[in-house]
Amino acid sequence: MLQRHPIASSEGDQLQKSNAAACIVILAKTILGAGMAALPRAYALLGLGLATVFILVVAYLTYFSIQGMVRASLKTGKRTYPDVVRALLGRPGGIMLEISIVLRCFGLLLVYEIVTGDILAGGGKGYLGLLCDALGADGGWCANRPLILGIMTLAVFAPLVSLRNLTSTAWSSYLGLAAVVIWAGVTLALVGAAAAHGALRPMGWAPDWALFGSSALEYAAQVFAVVPILATAYTCQMTVMFVAADLTPFSEERMALVNLWAVVLCTVLFLTVAIGSYALFGDDVQADVLVNLTLGHVRALVGSGAGVVLYAAVRVSFLLSIISIFPMQMWPLRQALCKLLFGRELHGWGFYAITYGTLAGVYAAALLARSVWGPLQLIGATAGALIAFIFPALLILRAERLPQAPHADMEALMHEQAHPKAWLHTLRELGAWVLIALGLLQFVAGTAVTFLPSAA
């Protein structure tokens, strides 16, 4: 039975609702961010077996947490993630979530800036960027990261984050998804070429323990400190309520299918890029695999003409993906920051002051943090653990004890009352405790590893 989702707007001038396919694309693109550039390095550290198990576990828990959040939204009738948290966990929970949103979004904007620098200016140590390759230069201004990032920040990112409203994200989601599909296709083509030339690198099935320290405690901490990288790649919980509102006609079953297809699509693309890149570069894979994907390396595998096309296709398409998604992270960051500092959203000069001040902070941090691994690990272990695992788990535990919402499907309610499924409630609560355990584990390991030798 189809029903109206409580977060759907009832305004007469509401934009046309997205169909299920568009909702799948929007949710998938929220997951497919720049964090996937670090997944090949995670494979190099954990090995094929353990990394794949971790990815599949995180993928399922992401699906489970999203469905739990949708159910909590239906039962409370609240429209946004923070509102649901406040309704079920109180004002302190809402404040903690807003702090987590600020930290996570700032961290992701930082990652986007770093990856933009890697694409255009190169990653140093002989890894040239797209600009130098296009100009045939070995260095100079085209490899000057502060200059290139400064131009991109002022000329591209600043105008995008100045938008006062986001009327649609579907176009950027399709663009971003196409970019990742192109990336995965190029990776497969390069793997095939490398296999034909006998140039595939050896891959391990288990972690290389020599990289993780000398004690059992260091082994455990370093292995589980990689989990935040995988978890950050799947984090999309802030967008779930908006996707559910765009799904028309809405039902829990249809939202479950949207959720399932988005997670499966992203998992297939993650595995393709991660395993393929690991096969291409082996243990030499960098924290941002795009740094490894140089023009010289691609040409050596597929020839000069095809090499230029494939090299440019990956870098240009992924750069466009970053540009399109950049304002989508500034939007929730700005809203949460304004509520934390001022208790309301700002307008006029205050809007621009907090927007440009935040953007300047992201630019400055990007010049200091030259690798995506540290920011992804930190935000995944802290804010990411709260947003993706702990808060959804607490919502599930609270929502399972609430009566059915008055706006829910009455036929489904009567069926549930006639055929109670106590085992289903128990299973949901058990899954919630697993989410909490994994969130706490990645928090402890991700923060503790700061004081141990880095595996990255």
N, C-alpha and C positions, 0 to 999 in steps of 0.2 A: 504494500500500500504506500502510495506516495504522500508526502506531507510537506508542509512549509517549514523551512529551517528557521529557528528563532532569530538568527542574526541577519536574515535577509532584510534588505531595506524595503520600506513600504512607500517611499516617496514616489510621486507621480513621474518625476523626471529621471527616475533611475535608468541607468544604462542597460541595454539589452543583456540578458543573462548569457553566460557562456554555456555551450553544450558540454557533454561529458568529455569529448575528445579534447576540447580546449582546456578543460579543467585538469585533465591528465597532463597536458603539456605544461601548463602553468606550475603545477605542483612538482613535476619532474625537473623543470628548469630551476626552481627554487633549491632543489637538492643538488643539481649539477653546477656547482660553483667552482671557483678557482681551487678549492680544497682538493679536488681530484688530481691536481697536478702533483700532489705529494704522495699519492697512493702507490706509485711504483717504488718509491723509496721505502715505504712500509713493507712491501713485498720483499725487497732486498734484505731487510732486517729480520723479518719473521719467517721467510721461506714460503713456498707455494702452499703447503698444507695448512699451516697455522693461520696465515693471512687470509686464505679463502674461508676458513671456518669462522674467523672473526667477522669478516665482511657479511657472510650469510646470517650470522647471529644478530649483528647490528641491523641488517636489513629487516629481519623479521620483527625485532623489537621496535623498530621505527614504525612499521605497519601497525603493530599492536598498540603503541602509544597514541598514534593518530586516531585510531578507532575509539580508544578510551576518551580522548579529548572531545571528539564529536558527540559521544554519548553524554559526557558531562555538560556540554553546551546545550544539548537538547533538554536535559533534566533541569538545568538552572535557568534556561531561557536567556542567557547572556550572549552578547554579540562578539566579544573579542577574547583572546587568550588571557590578558591581564584581568578582565572583568570576571571571567570564570574563576580565576585563581582567587580574586578578592571574595567572591561569593562563597567559595568552599573552604578557603584557607585563611581568610581574614585580611585586614589591611597590611600587617607585616609581610605576609606572603606576597601580596601585590607589589610592595616596595622592593622586596628582594628580587622578584621577577623583572621589574623595570631596570634595576641595577644590572642584572644579568643580560638584559637586552642591549643596554648601552655598551657593556663590555664586549659582547659577542659581535654586534654590528660594527663597532670601532675596529675590532680585530679583523673582521672580514674585509672592511674597507682598506685596512693596512695591507692585507694579503693581495687585494686587487691592485693596489699601487705597486707593490713589489713585483708581481707578475707582469704588470704593464712595463716596468723597467726592464725586466728580463727579456721580454719580447722585443722591445724597441732598441734598448741600449746594450743588451747582453748581460751575461752574468759574471763577467770578469774571468781571469785565469784562462784566456784564450777562447772563451765562448762569446762570439760576436752577436750583436743583435740584428734585427731586421733592417734598420736604417743603414748600418755600416755595410751589410751584405748588399743592399740595393745600390749603394754608392760605390761599392768596390773599395772601401777604405778599411785600413787596419786599426783605426782608432781616431782620436780627435773629438770634435764636438758631438759626433753621432754616437759616441760611446760614453758621453758625459751624463751619468744618471741624474744628478741634481738638475741639470739643464733640461733634459728630456722630460723628466717627471714634472718639473715646474711648468713647462709649456703645456703638457697634457692636463695638469691640474687647473691651470688658469683658462685655457682655451676650450677644454672639453668637459671636465668633471664639474667645474664651478657652474657653468650655465645649466647643466643637467640637474644638479642638486638644488638649484634656485627655483625650480618649478613649484608652484603653490598647490597644485593638485596633480594626481596621477590618474588620468581618465581611463587608461587601459594599459595592462601589462602583457596582453596576449601577443602583440607583435614582437616585443622583446623576448618573450618566452620562446616563440617559434624560432626567432633568430638564434637565440642561445642554444636551443636544442639542436638546430641544424649545425651549429659550429662544433658541438661535441660529437655529433654523428660523423662529421667530416674528419675530425681528429681520430676517432676510432677506426674509420675506414682507411685513413692514411697509415695508421699504426699496423693494421692487418696487412696492407700492401708492403710495407717495409719489412715486416716479419717474413712474408713470403719471399721477398727479394733476398733477405739475409739468409734464409734457409737454402735458397738456390745457390748462393755463393759459399755456403758452409760457414757463415759468419755469425750464427747465433751464439750467444754467450751462455755458459753453463748456469743453471739455476738450481738452487737447493730447495729441498722439501721442508727442511726444519731450520730454525734460527741458527745463525752463525754465533755461537755462544761467546766466541772470542771478542765480539764487538760489545758485549753487554757487561763486562766487568769480570771480577774474579771470585765473587761469592754468590751464594744462592739468593740472598736478599737483593743484590744488584741485578741478578738475572730476572727475578720476578718483577722488580720495579721497572726495569727497562722494557721488558716485554709488554707489560700492561700499560706503560706510558705511551705505547704506539696506538692503543685503543682510542684515545682522544682524536687522533688524526682520522681514523676510520669513522668515528662517531660524528665529527664535525662535517665530514663529507655528506652525511645523510640528514643533517639537521634542517628541518623545514617546518617545525611546529608553529612558528609565528605566523605562517601563511595559511595554515589549515582552515581556520575559521572563515577567511575570506574566500577560499576556494569552495568551501561548503555553501557559502551564501550565493556563489555564482552558479551552483549546480541546480538546474531546473529541468524537469521536476525533481525535487529532492526526496531522497529516502536514505535510511542508513545503509541499505543494501547497495544502492547506486554509489554512495560515497565510499563504501568498502571496495567496490570495483575500481573506482578512480584511484583510490589509495594503492590498491594491489598493483594495477598496471603501471602506475608511476614508479613504485618501488622496484618492480621487476625490470622495467626499462632502464632505470638508473643502475641497477645492479649489473645488468648485462654490459652496459657501457663502461662501468667501473672496472669490471673484470677484464674486458677487452683491452682497455688502455693500460691498466696496471700490469697484467701478465705479459702483454705484448711488449711494453716498454722494458720490463725486467728481462725479457728474452733478448731485446736489442742491446741493452747497455749493461746488464749484469750488476755486479756489486758497485760499478762506477756510476750508477744512476744517481742524479742529484736530487736534492729536496724538491726542486721544481724541475720536473722532467723536461720541460720546454727548453731549459738551458742545454741539455744534452742534444736536443734535436737541432744540430747546426746544419748549415747549408752544405758544408764539406762532407759530413757524415751521410746525408741523404743522397748527395750526388754519387758517392762511392758505391751506394747500393743500387740505384736505379738509373744512373746516367745523368748527364748535365741538364738536358732539357726537362725531363720528367722530374728531376730533383728540385729544380727551381719552382716548378708548379706545386709540387707536394709540400715543399718547405713553406712557401708563401701561403698556401691554402690553410695550413694548420695555424700559423701565427696570426694571419690577418683575421681569420674567422673567430679564433678564440679572443683576440683583442676586441672585436666587435661585440662578442658575448659579454666581456667584462664591462665595456662601455654601457651596454644596454641594461645591465643589472646593477650598476653602481648606485643610481639614485634609489633603487628599491631597498637598499640597506641603510641609506641615509634617512629615509622616511621614518621607519620605526625608531631609529636611534634618536632622531630629533624630537619625536613625540615623547618618548620615555624620558629623555633628558630634561625637557621642558617641564614635565609633570613632577619630576624629582626636585628640580631647582625652584620652580615657580608655582607649581600646583595647577598649571593650566598651559595650553598651547599659546605660543607667542605670535604676534602679527606685526607688520610694519618693520621698523628697523631692528627690533628684537629678533624677528625671524631670521633676517639676513646675518645678524651678528653671531647667533649661535650656529648657523649653518656654515659660514665661512670660517669661524673660529675652530669648529670641529674639523673642517677640511684642511685647514692649516696644520692642525695637530696630526692628522693622518699623514700629510706630506712629510712633516718633520720626522715622524716615527719611521716612515718608509726609508728615509736616508740612513737611519741608524740600524734598522733590522734588515739586513741584506738577504736573509733566507726566510722562506715561508714556513719552515718547519717549526721554529720557536713560537711564533704567534699562533699557529694552528694548534700546537700542542698545549699552549697555555690556555687559550679560550676554550678548547675542547675539554680540558680537565676541570675547568672552573665553571664559567657561564654555560658552556655547552652541556655539561653534565646536568646542570639544574634545568635548563630549558628543554632538553631532549629526553631526559630520563626521570629525574627526581620529581619535578613538578607534575608531569603527566601521570606518574605513578600515584602521587598523593591525590590527584584529581580522581583517578579511577577508584581508589580506596574509599574516598568520600562519596562519590557519585553512586557506587554500588549500594550504599545504605540509604539513598534518597528514594522517595516514592516516584512513580512515573510522572513525567511532566504533564500538565493539563493540555498542552498543545500537541502532544504526541499522537500517533496513530491509534485510535481507539480499538480498531480491530486487532492490531498487534498486541495492545494491552490486554484485551479479553483473552486472546490466545495464550499469552504468557501467564495470566492468572489461572487459566484452565489447565495449562501444562507447565507447571513450574519447573525450572531447570536450575536446581540448587548447584549442580555440578558446574554449570556455566559461570555462576557468580564466584564459586570457589576458584575456578580456573583463572578468571580475570584477576582476582585478588592475588593469586599466586604469581601470575605474570607481573603484577605491579610490584611485588616484593623483589622479583628478579631485576626489574628496572632499577629499583632503589639500590640493590646490591651492586649492580654494574656501574651505576652512576657514582656511588661512593668509592668503588674500587678504582675507577679511572681518575677520580679526584685525588685520591691519596697517591696513586702511582705517578700521575702526571705532575703533581707538585713536588713530590719527594725526589723525582729524577733530576730536578733542578740542582740538587746538592750532590748528585752523583755524576761521574763522567758521562758526557753526552754520547748517545748512540748515533746521532745524526751527523 
